[in-house]
Amino acid sequence: DRGRPHPAMLSSREVFAVNAHVLSLSTTMTSGTASNLRTNGHVTVILADQDGVYYIKGRAEPLPADPDRAMLALFSVHISDVLE
């Protein structure tokens, strides 16, 4: 909301590869991350391991709330670019 990206640290339980083109993200419903994703949908996921660093860019779309996980905001991220 201030015009600059702000990193959000997500655990491996909050990021899931649905397939080669779509990620699923979850975060706390009331977090700034959830609010920013709902507002503009721009997302860059950075993955780092011993083989390299990867930037996964895409657009996040909110998913319907899950009654069993009422405190979580769920998003589907459609991947547009992967940089290594």
Number of C-alpha atoms within 10 A of each C-alpha: 10 5 5 6 11 11 11 11 11 12 10 8 8 14 15 13 12 11 8 8 12 17 19 19 25 21 20 16 16 11 12 14 19 20 15 15 17 15 12 12 17 15 20 18 19 15 11 10 7 5 7 8 12 15 15 19 18 21 17 24 19 17 13 9 14 11 8 7 11 10 14 19 23 22 23 20 25 18 18 11 11 13 9 11
